[in-house]
Amino acid sequence: MSAIVVPPGLGLRAVDLSDRAFWANPPEVKHAVLDLLRAEAPFAFFAEPEIPHLPVGPGYHAVTRYADVAAISSRPDLFSSAAGAVSIQDVPPELNEFFGSLISMDDPRHAKIRRIVAQAFTPRMMEGLVGSVQLVAEDVVARARRTAAEGDGTIDVVADLAAPIPLRVICDLMGVPEDDRAMVLQQSNVVLSGGDPELIEDEEYAVAAFLRAGELLAGLMTRMAVERRARPAEDLTTALVHAEVDGERLTDQEIASFFILLLVAGNETTRNAISQGVLALAEHPDQRDRWAADPGLTRTAVEEIVRWVSPVTWMRRTATRDVEVSGQAFPAGSKFLLFFAAANRDPAVFADPHRFDLARDPNPHVGFGSRGPHFCLGAHLARREIAVAFRTFADLLPDLEVTGPPSRLQSSFVNGLKRLPARLTG
């Protein structure tokens, strides 16, 4: 597919990226709109969505060209993350405290915290983690096959395959007790729900639901930090508790906030790359067969899945002073949403961008963020998880067959699936 046609009635005046329902549309509709914006209004301005109990701000510019996303990402002195990188609105400090972490932080504090966290990811720990991903994937597949065998042969790709792998890897990494893992999954779903009415029952209390989720996750991690100080273990929580730079260690609050970030960036995004990767392969059987015949494609296949899915749709930056981008002037305080999903389909960078090509190389996608101080710290782990998941599916689930359309998350921030029905035919 070389182009996507804009659906009737979706001209520029009809587009509203702040409408949550828009993001539940099929990908071809969303990408048609993003293509239109990139071509005709690459800094289109939108009113902010109204969220109960949050002030409505001045609006934001949707940045849809790859070059502009890269330029803004590379200048944190001009485009700040500290005002909030994961929310369009200027949220209360307690929300940033729980959910902002490294993402909503500028240098020099960002650089120091990142150095402390990076110090905890020792080569020994990462080496052990790489091996554990394979064991986790094999066990998850075995459980999914039992679920199908004990039922009617069907499974949910999201619940039975995509969600358990990154959740278990992260919980194993942090040393989260088994009894707490169901709560971790449930509350991370709330954090990244985007206000989806299926996950947040009453939009009036969405902010309260986010805060409650943050409190539960932070409470768990604070308890674990106290335990690891008294009784160290071979896990990342212990390493984070004891890591230091220039004599400074992370506080319990910073460790808890990083745990929430790890769940968001390392769990949900990998889950959505896996689930939508399964869907993409079902929709492009030629590519599925090509990969099955040539396992050597795994490296480029993983990159193409991340580009194609763009699990995180956007990140926000705020101008610290009057700025100019691509010859256009913006006043201090202007908000920019960097639409990675649009940048990853920019024809100025990607040949035939709406073609799913597992051999695409080079593939300078921004699925893990654009190059800059906020490039994803866990990109290596995410790539490993995705690669292992799909090779394990190919080896142990060659009979996996998607049987119906997905249920899509109503969120502008996370490109997620809630359900994807499938059958094991073997």
VOVODO-420169 format. One record per residue (C-alpha): residue number from 1; z, x negated, y negated. Coordinates in Angstrom, 3 decimals, padded with zeros to 6 digits, always signed. Example, Ala and Ser with C-alpha at 12.3 -4.5 7.8 and 13.67 -1.06 7.14 Angstrom:
2
@n = 1; up = +007.800; east = -012.300; north = +004.500 .
@n = 2; up = +007.140; east = -013.670; north = +001.060 .
REM end
This chain:
426
@n = 1; up = +000.000; east = +000.000; north = +000.000 .
@n = 2; up = -001.086; east = -001.622; north = -003.258 .
@n = 3; up = +000.108; east = +001.008; north = -005.713 .
@n = 4; up = +002.410; east = +003.984; north = -005.925 .
@n = 5; up = +001.214; east = +007.075; north = -007.739 .
@n = 6; up = +003.541; east = +008.659; north = -010.289 .
@n = 7; up = +004.387; east = +012.201; north = -009.123 .
@n = 8; up = +003.193; east = +015.044; north = -011.368 .
@n = 9; up = +005.615; east = +015.822; north = -014.171 .
@n = 10; up = +007.280; east = +012.414; north = -014.105 .
@n = 11; up = +005.890; east = +011.001; north = -017.321 .
@n = 12; up = +008.035; east = +008.769; north = -019.507 .
@n = 13; up = +009.576; east = +011.701; north = -021.347 .
@n = 14; up = +010.698; east = +013.291; north = -018.086 .
@n = 15; up = +012.387; east = +010.160; north = -016.732 .
@n = 16; up = +016.183; east = +009.967; north = -016.818 .
@n = 17; up = +017.649; east = +007.025; north = -014.947 .
@n = 18; up = +021.121; east = +008.325; north = -015.781 .
@n = 19; up = +020.605; east = +011.415; north = -013.637 .
@n = 20; up = +022.387; east = +010.687; north = -010.357 .
@n = 21; up = +020.171; east = +013.149; north = -008.483 .
@n = 22; up = +017.118; east = +011.043; north = -009.385 .
@n = 23; up = +018.426; east = +008.226; north = -007.184 .
@n = 24; up = +018.453; east = +010.421; north = -004.079 .
@n = 25; up = +014.655; east = +010.686; north = -004.311 .
@n = 26; up = +012.463; east = +008.942; north = -001.719 .
@n = 27; up = +011.728; east = +005.290; north = -002.564 .
@n = 28; up = +008.106; east = +006.012; north = -003.471 .
@n = 29; up = +009.242; east = +008.360; north = -006.253 .
@n = 30; up = +011.822; east = +005.936; north = -007.632 .
@n = 31; up = +009.426; east = +003.000; north = -007.557 .
@n = 32; up = +006.667; east = +005.025; north = -009.200 .
@n = 33; up = +009.018; east = +005.659; north = -012.110 .
@n = 34; up = +010.159; east = +002.030; north = -012.282 .
@n = 35; up = +006.515; east = +000.904; north = -012.211 .
@n = 36; up = +005.771; east = +003.239; north = -015.101 .
@n = 37; up = +008.698; east = +001.920; north = -017.122 .
@n = 38; up = +007.810; east = -001.705; north = -016.424 .
@n = 39; up = +004.234; east = -001.155; north = -017.572 .
@n = 40; up = +004.818; east = +001.078; north = -020.591 .
@n = 41; up = +008.448; east = +000.730; north = -021.711 .
@n = 42; up = +010.080; east = -002.402; north = -020.240 .
@n = 43; up = +013.204; east = -001.931; north = -022.389 .
@n = 44; up = +013.337; east = +001.877; north = -022.251 .
@n = 45; up = +016.476; east = +003.352; north = -023.800 .
@n = 46; up = +018.593; east = +005.963; north = -022.011 .
@n = 47; up = +021.686; east = +007.952; north = -022.881 .
@n = 48; up = +024.702; east = +007.155; north = -020.754 .
@n = 49; up = +025.671; east = +009.629; north = -018.029 .
@n = 50; up = +028.668; east = +011.806; north = -018.759 .
@n = 51; up = +031.607; east = +011.058; north = -016.472 .
@n = 52; up = +034.825; east = +013.069; north = -016.819 .
@n = 53; up = +037.646; east = +011.119; north = -018.492 .
@n = 54; up = +035.375; east = +008.276; north = -019.627 .
@n = 55; up = +033.985; east = +007.971; north = -023.161 .
@n = 56; up = +030.230; east = +008.324; north = -023.511 .
@n = 57; up = +028.904; east = +005.107; north = -024.991 .
@n = 58; up = +025.872; east = +004.325; north = -027.157 .
@n = 59; up = +023.336; east = +004.162; north = -024.315 .
@n = 60; up = +021.556; east = +001.310; north = -022.579 .
@n = 61; up = +018.209; east = -000.424; north = -022.179 .
@n = 62; up = +016.622; east = -000.446; north = -018.714 .
@n = 63; up = +015.191; east = -003.931; north = -018.116 .
@n = 64; up = +012.425; east = -003.653; north = -015.522 .
@n = 65; up = +010.313; east = -006.834; north = -015.793 .
@n = 66; up = +011.174; east = -009.787; north = -013.568 .
@n = 67; up = +010.863; east = -012.334; north = -016.383 .
@n = 68; up = +013.247; east = -010.399; north = -018.633 .
@n = 69; up = +015.806; east = -009.913; north = -015.852 .
@n = 70; up = +015.705; east = -013.655; north = -015.187 .
@n = 71; up = +015.924; east = -014.570; north = -018.875 .
@n = 72; up = +018.948; east = -012.365; north = -019.545 .
@n = 73; up = +020.710; east = -013.527; north = -016.366 .
@n = 74; up = +020.301; east = -017.172; north = -017.356 .
@n = 75; up = +022.025; east = -016.816; north = -020.757 .
@n = 76; up = +025.626; east = -015.681; north = -020.201 .
@n = 77; up = +026.471; east = -016.939; north = -023.685 .
@n = 78; up = +024.186; east = -014.263; north = -025.152 .
@n = 79; up = +024.568; east = -011.571; north = -022.490 .
@n = 80; up = +028.141; east = -011.024; north = -021.367 .
@n = 81; up = +029.447; east = -009.671; north = -018.070 .
@n = 82; up = +033.031; east = -009.324; north = -019.275 .
@n = 83; up = +032.523; east = -005.927; north = -020.906 .
@n = 84; up = +031.663; east = -004.568; north = -017.457 .
@n = 85; up = +028.878; east = -005.566; north = -015.077 .
@n = 86; up = +029.095; east = -002.739; north = -012.542 .
@n = 87; up = +029.533; east = +000.272; north = -014.815 .
@n = 88; up = +027.285; east = +001.703; north = -017.497 .
@n = 89; up = +030.322; east = +002.974; north = -019.362 .
@n = 90; up = +032.973; east = +000.774; north = -020.921 .
@n = 91; up = +035.644; east = +001.557; north = -018.351 .
@n = 92; up = +039.436; east = +001.318; north = -018.743 .
@n = 93; up = +040.891; east = -002.174; north = -018.164 .
@n = 94; up = +042.584; east = -001.057; north = -014.943 .
@n = 95; up = +039.203; east = -000.198; north = -013.425 .
@n = 96; up = +037.780; east = -003.597; north = -014.359 .
@n = 97; up = +040.960; east = -005.150; north = -012.965 .
@n = 98; up = +040.355; east = -003.616; north = -009.550 .
@n = 99; up = +036.575; east = -003.671; north = -009.343 .
@n = 100; up = +035.402; east = -006.300; north = -011.824 .
@n = 101; up = +036.661; east = -009.554; north = -010.364 .
@n = 102; up = +034.184; east = -012.419; north = -010.682 .
@n = 103; up = +031.308; east = -010.056; north = -011.447 .
@n = 104; up = +032.843; east = -008.808; north = -014.697 .
@n = 105; up = +033.993; east = -012.174; north = -015.991 .
@n = 106; up = +032.554; east = -014.828; north = -018.305 .
@n = 107; up = +033.064; east = -018.582; north = -018.453 .
@n = 108; up = +035.256; east = -020.536; north = -018.642 .
@n = 109; up = +037.503; east = -018.222; north = -016.610 .
@n = 110; up = +034.634; east = -017.197; north = -014.343 .
@n = 111; up = +033.771; east = -020.819; north = -013.531 .
@n = 112; up = +037.367; east = -021.720; north = -012.685 .
@n = 113; up = +037.979; east = -018.694; north = -010.455 .
@n = 114; up = +034.653; east = -019.246; north = -008.708 .
@n = 115; up = +035.567; east = -022.885; north = -008.040 .
@n = 116; up = +038.885; east = -021.843; north = -006.513 .
@n = 117; up = +037.203; east = -019.248; north = -004.311 .
@n = 118; up = +034.425; east = -021.659; north = -003.299 .
@n = 119; up = +037.068; east = -024.218; north = -002.305 .
@n = 120; up = +038.480; east = -021.712; north = +000.187 .
@n = 121; up = +035.111; east = -021.399; north = +001.956 .
@n = 122; up = +035.477; east = -024.673; north = +003.864 .
@n = 123; up = +032.652; east = -025.971; north = +006.105 .
@n = 124; up = +034.944; east = -025.513; north = +009.128 .
@n = 125; up = +035.573; east = -021.889; north = +008.235 .
@n = 126; up = +031.895; east = -021.161; north = +007.654 .
@n = 127; up = +030.912; east = -022.883; north = +010.920 .
@n = 128; up = +033.307; east = -020.669; north = +012.863 .
@n = 129; up = +032.095; east = -017.608; north = +011.011 .
@n = 130; up = +028.457; east = -018.223; north = +011.919 .
@n = 131; up = +029.354; east = -018.104; north = +015.607 .
@n = 132; up = +031.507; east = -015.010; north = +015.237 .
@n = 133; up = +028.681; east = -013.004; north = +013.628 .
@n = 134; up = +026.709; east = -013.176; north = +016.884 .
@n = 135; up = +029.684; east = -012.003; north = +018.944 .
@n = 136; up = +030.357; east = -009.141; north = +016.534 .
@n = 137; up = +026.718; east = -008.026; north = +016.583 .
@n = 138; up = +026.589; east = -008.040; north = +020.387 .
@n = 139; up = +029.804; east = -006.024; north = +020.643 .
@n = 140; up = +028.624; east = -003.497; north = +018.042 .
@n = 141; up = +025.366; east = -003.022; north = +019.952 .
@n = 142; up = +027.264; east = -002.546; north = +023.224 .
@n = 143; up = +029.460; east = +000.118; north = +021.620 .
@n = 144; up = +026.408; east = +001.892; north = +020.177 .
@n = 145; up = +024.787; east = +001.958; north = +023.602 .
@n = 146; up = +027.955; east = +003.463; north = +025.097 .
@n = 147; up = +027.994; east = +006.094; north = +022.349 .
@n = 148; up = +024.427; east = +007.055; north = +023.196 .
@n = 149; up = +025.070; east = +007.046; north = +026.954 .
@n = 150; up = +028.181; east = +009.204; north = +026.666 .
@n = 151; up = +026.403; east = +011.680; north = +024.387 .
@n = 152; up = +022.860; east = +012.937; north = +024.105 .
@n = 153; up = +021.244; east = +009.542; north = +023.689 .
@n = 154; up = +021.412; east = +009.597; north = +019.892 .
@n = 155; up = +023.223; east = +007.372; north = +017.421 .
@n = 156; up = +023.572; east = +007.066; north = +013.660 .
@n = 157; up = +022.138; east = +003.713; north = +012.610 .
@n = 158; up = +024.493; east = +003.573; north = +009.620 .
@n = 159; up = +027.775; east = +004.446; north = +011.343 .
@n = 160; up = +027.063; east = +002.882; north = +014.739 .
@n = 161; up = +025.132; east = -000.281; north = +013.834 .
@n = 162; up = +024.816; east = -001.176; north = +010.155 .
@n = 163; up = +028.337; east = -000.427; north = +008.908 .
@n = 164; up = +030.446; east = -002.055; north = +011.655 .
@n = 165; up = +028.805; east = -005.489; north = +011.604 .
@n = 166; up = +029.571; east = -006.640; north = +008.024 .
@n = 167; up = +032.882; east = -004.754; north = +007.951 .
@n = 168; up = +034.139; east = -006.522; north = +011.055 .
@n = 169; up = +032.852; east = -009.902; north = +009.888 .
@n = 170; up = +034.648; east = -009.583; north = +006.552 .
@n = 171; up = +037.834; east = -008.189; north = +008.076 .
@n = 172; up = +037.838; east = -010.995; north = +010.659 .
@n = 173; up = +037.206; east = -013.497; north = +007.876 .
@n = 174; up = +040.129; east = -012.201; north = +005.813 .
@n = 175; up = +042.399; east = -011.523; north = +008.797 .
@n = 176; up = +042.717; east = -007.772; north = +008.126 .
@n = 177; up = +044.804; east = -006.070; north = +010.842 .
@n = 178; up = +042.920; east = -003.720; north = +013.171 .
@n = 179; up = +045.073; east = -000.762; north = +012.121 .
@n = 180; up = +043.933; east = -001.105; north = +008.493 .
@n = 181; up = +040.188; east = -001.386; north = +009.066 .
@n = 182; up = +039.370; east = +002.319; north = +009.110 .
@n = 183; up = +041.072; east = +002.651; north = +005.718 .
@n = 184; up = +039.115; east = -000.341; north = +004.407 .
@n = 185; up = +035.815; east = +001.278; north = +005.408 .
@n = 186; up = +036.755; east = +004.659; north = +003.958 .
@n = 187; up = +037.941; east = +003.295; north = +000.620 .
@n = 188; up = +035.029; east = +000.882; north = +000.216 .
@n = 189; up = +032.766; east = +003.914; north = +000.657 .
@n = 190; up = +034.609; east = +005.606; north = -002.217 .
@n = 191; up = +034.320; east = +002.538; north = -004.450 .
@n = 192; up = +030.544; east = +002.463; north = -004.002 .
@n = 193; up = +029.934; east = +006.198; north = -003.838 .
@n = 194; up = +028.440; east = +006.331; north = -007.320 .
@n = 195; up = +030.134; east = +009.720; north = -007.588 .
@n = 196; up = +028.079; east = +011.143; north = -004.691 .
@n = 197; up = +029.547; east = +014.637; north = -004.194 .
@n = 198; up = +029.712; east = +014.150; north = -000.432 .
@n = 199; up = +032.065; east = +011.189; north = -000.885 .
@n = 200; up = +033.813; east = +012.310; north = -004.095 .
@n = 201; up = +034.648; east = +015.971; north = -003.600 .
@n = 202; up = +035.386; east = +016.757; north = -007.244 .
@n = 203; up = +033.519; east = +014.818; north = -009.940 .
@n = 204; up = +036.288; east = +015.763; north = -012.372 .
@n = 205; up = +038.544; east = +013.357; north = -010.492 .
@n = 206; up = +036.025; east = +010.608; north = -009.716 .
@n = 207; up = +037.818; east = +007.991; north = -011.828 .
@n = 208; up = +041.112; east = +008.859; north = -010.152 .
@n = 209; up = +039.446; east = +008.510; north = -006.731 .
@n = 210; up = +038.091; east = +005.065; north = -007.652 .
@n = 211; up = +041.514; east = +003.966; north = -008.882 .
@n = 212; up = +043.242; east = +005.283; north = -005.781 .
@n = 213; up = +040.778; east = +003.424; north = -003.565 .
@n = 214; up = +041.399; east = +000.248; north = -005.547 .
@n = 215; up = +045.154; east = +000.682; north = -005.273 .
@n = 216; up = +045.000; east = +001.088; north = -001.492 .
@n = 217; up = +042.763; east = -001.950; north = -001.008 .
@n = 218; up = +044.738; east = -004.059; north = -003.482 .
@n = 219; up = +048.003; east = -003.022; north = -001.833 .
@n = 220; up = +046.745; east = -004.166; north = +001.554 .
@n = 221; up = +045.592; east = -007.526; north = +000.236 .
@n = 222; up = +048.784; east = -008.116; north = -001.782 .
@n = 223; up = +050.838; east = -007.488; north = +001.358 .
@n = 224; up = +048.633; east = -009.877; north = +003.316 .
@n = 225; up = +048.897; east = -012.573; north = +000.621 .
@n = 226; up = +052.694; east = -012.427; north = +000.771 .
@n = 227; up = +052.575; east = -012.675; north = +004.575 .
@n = 228; up = +050.181; east = -015.657; north = +004.514 .
@n = 229; up = +052.379; east = -017.591; north = +002.114 .
@n = 230; up = +055.230; east = -017.227; north = +004.572 .
@n = 231; up = +053.145; east = -017.547; north = +007.754 .
@n = 232; up = +049.762; east = -019.256; north = +007.232 .
@n = 233; up = +046.924; east = -018.329; north = +009.587 .
@n = 234; up = +043.359; east = -019.464; north = +010.249 .
@n = 235; up = +041.699; east = -017.027; north = +007.852 .
@n = 236; up = +040.261; east = -016.785; north = +004.359 .
@n = 237; up = +043.330; east = -015.026; north = +002.959 .
@n = 238; up = +045.434; east = -018.079; north = +003.796 .
@n = 239; up = +042.817; east = -020.376; north = +002.287 .
@n = 240; up = +042.660; east = -018.283; north = -000.909 .
@n = 241; up = +046.438; east = -018.225; north = -001.228 .
@n = 242; up = +046.658; east = -022.017; north = -001.087 .
@n = 243; up = +043.414; east = -023.073; north = -002.828 .
@n = 244; up = +043.783; east = -024.505; north = -006.322 .
@n = 245; up = +041.798; east = -026.147; north = -009.108 .
@n = 246; up = +043.494; east = -028.205; north = -011.828 .
@n = 247; up = +046.856; east = -027.109; north = -010.449 .
@n = 248; up = +046.011; east = -023.414; north = -010.783 .
@n = 249; up = +046.028; east = -020.939; north = -007.912 .
@n = 250; up = +044.823; east = -017.367; north = -007.656 .
@n = 251; up = +047.360; east = -014.670; north = -008.412 .
@n = 252; up = +047.927; east = -011.847; north = -005.927 .
@n = 253; up = +045.984; east = -009.577; north = -008.280 .
@n = 254; up = +043.031; east = -011.986; north = -008.352 .
@n = 255; up = +043.053; east = -012.264; north = -004.555 .
@n = 256; up = +043.120; east = -008.473; north = -004.245 .
@n = 257; up = +040.292; east = -008.140; north = -006.753 .
@n = 258; up = +038.228; east = -010.717; north = -004.866 .
@n = 259; up = +038.810; east = -008.801; north = -001.621 .
@n = 260; up = +037.420; east = -005.657; north = -003.249 .
@n = 261; up = +034.434; east = -007.674; north = -004.491 .
@n = 262; up = +033.902; east = -009.047; north = -000.986 .
@n = 263; up = +033.903; east = -005.517; north = +000.402 .
@n = 264; up = +031.453; east = -004.352; north = -002.245 .
@n = 265; up = +029.109; east = -007.342; north = -002.301 .
@n = 266; up = +029.531; east = -008.509; north = +001.275 .
@n = 267; up = +030.039; east = -005.300; north = +003.204 .
@n = 268; up = +028.179; east = -002.455; north = +001.565 .
@n = 269; up = +025.140; east = -004.438; north = +000.457 .
@n = 270; up = +024.647; east = -006.051; north = +003.868 .
@n = 271; up = +025.149; east = -002.674; north = +005.523 .
@n = 272; up = +022.417; east = -001.139; north = +003.387 .
@n = 273; up = +020.053; east = -004.044; north = +003.967 .
@n = 274; up = +020.500; east = -003.604; north = +007.722 .
@n = 275; up = +020.194; east = +000.191; north = +007.782 .
@n = 276; up = +017.187; east = +000.303; north = +005.468 .
@n = 277; up = +015.662; east = -002.665; north = +007.233 .
@n = 278; up = +015.733; east = -000.615; north = +010.444 .
@n = 279; up = +014.067; east = +002.234; north = +008.549 .
@n = 280; up = +011.426; east = -000.075; north = +007.041 .
@n = 281; up = +010.539; east = -001.471; north = +010.464 .
@n = 282; up = +010.247; east = +002.062; north = +011.854 .
@n = 283; up = +007.906; east = +002.959; north = +008.995 .
@n = 284; up = +005.883; east = -000.240; north = +009.462 .
@n = 285; up = +005.526; east = -000.651; north = +013.238 .
@n = 286; up = +002.915; east = -003.368; north = +012.780 .
@n = 287; up = +005.537; east = -005.530; north = +011.063 .
@n = 288; up = +008.148; east = -004.671; north = +013.706 .
@n = 289; up = +005.774; east = -005.736; north = +016.485 .
@n = 290; up = +004.788; east = -008.852; north = +014.553 .
@n = 291; up = +008.425; east = -009.966; north = +014.275 .
@n = 292; up = +009.137; east = -009.151; north = +017.930 .
@n = 293; up = +006.209; east = -011.339; north = +018.946 .
@n = 294; up = +007.170; east = -014.199; north = +016.620 .
@n = 295; up = +010.928; east = -014.808; north = +016.167 .
@n = 296; up = +009.962; east = -017.684; north = +013.887 .
@n = 297; up = +009.395; east = -015.083; north = +011.170 .
@n = 298; up = +013.140; east = -014.426; north = +010.894 .
@n = 299; up = +013.695; east = -016.475; north = +007.734 .
@n = 300; up = +010.943; east = -014.813; north = +005.715 .
@n = 301; up = +011.647; east = -011.425; north = +007.311 .
@n = 302; up = +015.237; east = -011.435; north = +006.067 .
@n = 303; up = +014.114; east = -012.291; north = +002.541 .
@n = 304; up = +011.500; east = -009.525; north = +002.596 .
@n = 305; up = +014.028; east = -006.949; north = +003.795 .
@n = 306; up = +016.368; east = -007.867; north = +000.936 .
@n = 307; up = +013.502; east = -007.701; north = -001.581 .
@n = 308; up = +012.228; east = -004.407; north = -000.183 .
@n = 309; up = +015.629; east = -002.715; north = -000.087 .
@n = 310; up = +017.267; east = -004.260; north = -003.195 .
@n = 311; up = +020.721; east = -003.056; north = -002.050 .
@n = 312; up = +022.207; east = -003.422; north = -005.541 .
@n = 313; up = +019.892; east = -001.586; north = -007.925 .
@n = 314; up = +021.158; east = -003.056; north = -011.188 .
@n = 315; up = +023.811; east = -005.094; north = -012.993 .
@n = 316; up = +024.824; east = -004.685; north = -016.603 .
@n = 317; up = +025.002; east = -007.219; north = -019.419 .
@n = 318; up = +026.099; east = -006.725; north = -023.044 .
@n = 319; up = +024.684; east = -008.663; north = -026.008 .
@n = 320; up = +027.327; east = -010.878; north = -027.615 .
@n = 321; up = +025.333; east = -011.152; north = -030.853 .
@n = 322; up = +021.991; east = -010.073; north = -032.285 .
@n = 323; up = +019.418; east = -011.215; north = -029.716 .
@n = 324; up = +015.699; east = -011.248; north = -029.037 .
@n = 325; up = +014.101; east = -010.768; north = -025.617 .
@n = 326; up = +010.333; east = -011.068; north = -025.142 .
@n = 327; up = +009.836; east = -010.699; north = -028.880 .
@n = 328; up = +011.950; east = -007.537; north = -029.186 .
@n = 329; up = +015.119; east = -007.577; north = -031.280 .
@n = 330; up = +018.406; east = -005.985; north = -030.192 .
@n = 331; up = +021.691; east = -005.757; north = -032.115 .
@n = 332; up = +024.996; east = -007.166; north = -030.915 .
@n = 333; up = +026.706; east = -004.836; north = -028.473 .
@n = 334; up = +023.463; east = -003.586; north = -026.921 .
@n = 335; up = +023.804; east = -002.766; north = -023.237 .
@n = 336; up = +021.190; east = -003.891; north = -020.717 .
@n = 337; up = +020.847; east = -002.716; north = -017.140 .
@n = 338; up = +018.993; east = -005.387; north = -015.191 .
@n = 339; up = +017.051; east = -003.393; north = -012.626 .
@n = 340; up = +016.715; east = -005.762; north = -009.678 .
@n = 341; up = +014.893; east = -003.009; north = -007.783 .
@n = 342; up = +012.156; east = -003.025; north = -010.428 .
@n = 343; up = +012.029; east = -006.812; north = -010.763 .
@n = 344; up = +011.547; east = -007.088; north = -007.004 .
@n = 345; up = +008.350; east = -005.015; north = -007.226 .
@n = 346; up = +006.906; east = -006.709; north = -010.326 .
@n = 347; up = +003.197; east = -007.430; north = -009.710 .
@n = 348; up = +003.395; east = -010.346; north = -012.131 .
@n = 349; up = +005.504; east = -012.149; north = -009.514 .
@n = 350; up = +004.803; east = -010.488; north = -006.160 .
@n = 351; up = +001.274; east = -010.001; north = -004.840 .
@n = 352; up = +000.802; east = -006.435; north = -003.618 .
@n = 353; up = +004.499; east = -005.719; north = -004.315 .
@n = 354; up = +004.593; east = -002.354; north = -002.526 .
@n = 355; up = +003.441; east = -003.903; north = +000.738 .
@n = 356; up = +006.174; east = -004.670; north = +003.287 .
@n = 357; up = +005.199; east = -008.126; north = +004.543 .
@n = 358; up = +007.647; east = -010.015; north = +006.764 .
@n = 359; up = +005.682; east = -013.247; north = +006.290 .
@n = 360; up = +005.785; east = -013.091; north = +002.470 .
@n = 361; up = +006.285; east = -016.627; north = +001.206 .
@n = 362; up = +007.227; east = -017.601; north = -001.423 .
@n = 363; up = +009.542; east = -014.692; north = -002.091 .
@n = 364; up = +011.648; east = -015.342; north = -005.213 .
@n = 365; up = +013.377; east = -011.950; north = -005.075 .
@n = 366; up = +016.523; east = -011.117; north = -007.027 .
@n = 367; up = +018.134; east = -009.085; north = -004.267 .
@n = 368; up = +021.205; east = -011.326; north = -004.515 .
@n = 369; up = +021.024; east = -011.409; north = -008.290 .
@n = 370; up = +018.957; east = -013.653; north = -010.498 .
@n = 371; up = +019.625; east = -017.377; north = -010.714 .
@n = 372; up = +022.562; east = -018.034; north = -012.987 .
@n = 373; up = +026.354; east = -018.276; north = -012.864 .
@n = 374; up = +026.623; east = -014.857; north = -011.197 .
@n = 375; up = +024.241; east = -015.513; north = -008.299 .
@n = 376; up = +025.824; east = -014.020; north = -005.165 .
@n = 377; up = +028.489; east = -016.341; north = -003.744 .
@n = 378; up = +028.066; east = -014.777; north = -000.302 .
@n = 379; up = +024.253; east = -014.882; north = -000.105 .
@n = 380; up = +024.298; east = -017.398; north = +002.752 .
@n = 381; up = +026.653; east = -015.227; north = +004.816 .
@n = 382; up = +024.644; east = -012.075; north = +004.079 .
@n = 383; up = +021.414; east = -013.756; north = +005.175 .
@n = 384; up = +023.089; east = -014.892; north = +008.389 .
@n = 385; up = +024.432; east = -011.413; north = +009.156 .
@n = 386; up = +021.071; east = -009.741; north = +008.550 .
@n = 387; up = +019.211; east = -012.305; north = +010.651 .
@n = 388; up = +021.645; east = -012.073; north = +013.554 .
@n = 389; up = +021.720; east = -008.270; north = +013.405 .
@n = 390; up = +017.954; east = -007.888; north = +013.688 .
@n = 391; up = +017.500; east = -010.535; north = +016.357 .
@n = 392; up = +020.279; east = -008.861; north = +018.366 .
@n = 393; up = +018.651; east = -005.459; north = +017.922 .
@n = 394; up = +015.331; east = -006.908; north = +019.088 .
@n = 395; up = +016.936; east = -008.454; north = +022.180 .
@n = 396; up = +019.380; east = -005.698; north = +023.155 .
@n = 397; up = +017.992; east = -002.537; north = +021.526 .
@n = 398; up = +014.216; east = -002.708; north = +021.979 .
@n = 399; up = +014.334; east = +001.037; north = +022.674 .
@n = 400; up = +015.845; east = +001.922; north = +019.266 .
@n = 401; up = +013.771; east = +004.730; north = +017.751 .
@n = 402; up = +014.392; east = +006.369; north = +014.363 .
@n = 403; up = +014.137; east = +010.137; north = +014.867 .
@n = 404; up = +014.443; east = +011.669; north = +011.423 .
@n = 405; up = +014.651; east = +011.091; north = +007.686 .
@n = 406; up = +017.684; east = +009.351; north = +006.198 .
@n = 407; up = +020.365; east = +010.918; north = +004.050 .
@n = 408; up = +020.349; east = +008.900; north = +000.827 .
@n = 409; up = +023.324; east = +008.049; north = -001.351 .
@n = 410; up = +023.253; east = +009.679; north = -004.784 .
@n = 411; up = +024.049; east = +006.510; north = -006.713 .
@n = 412; up = +022.130; east = +004.603; north = -009.343 .
@n = 413; up = +024.072; east = +001.407; north = -008.597 .
@n = 414; up = +023.827; east = +001.074; north = -004.814 .
@n = 415; up = +020.635; east = +001.779; north = -002.897 .
@n = 416; up = +022.348; east = +003.155; north = +000.171 .
@n = 417; up = +021.926; east = +005.368; north = +003.189 .
@n = 418; up = +024.673; east = +007.678; north = +004.371 .
@n = 419; up = +023.022; east = +008.504; north = +007.698 .
@n = 420; up = +019.927; east = +007.536; north = +009.676 .
@n = 421; up = +019.421; east = +009.374; north = +013.003 .
@n = 422; up = +018.051; east = +007.424; north = +015.938 .
@n = 423; up = +017.696; east = +007.567; north = +019.702 .
@n = 424; up = +018.024; east = +004.949; north = +022.413 .
@n = 425; up = +015.238; east = +005.789; north = +024.816 .
@n = 426; up = +016.013; east = +003.265; north = +027.552 .
REM end
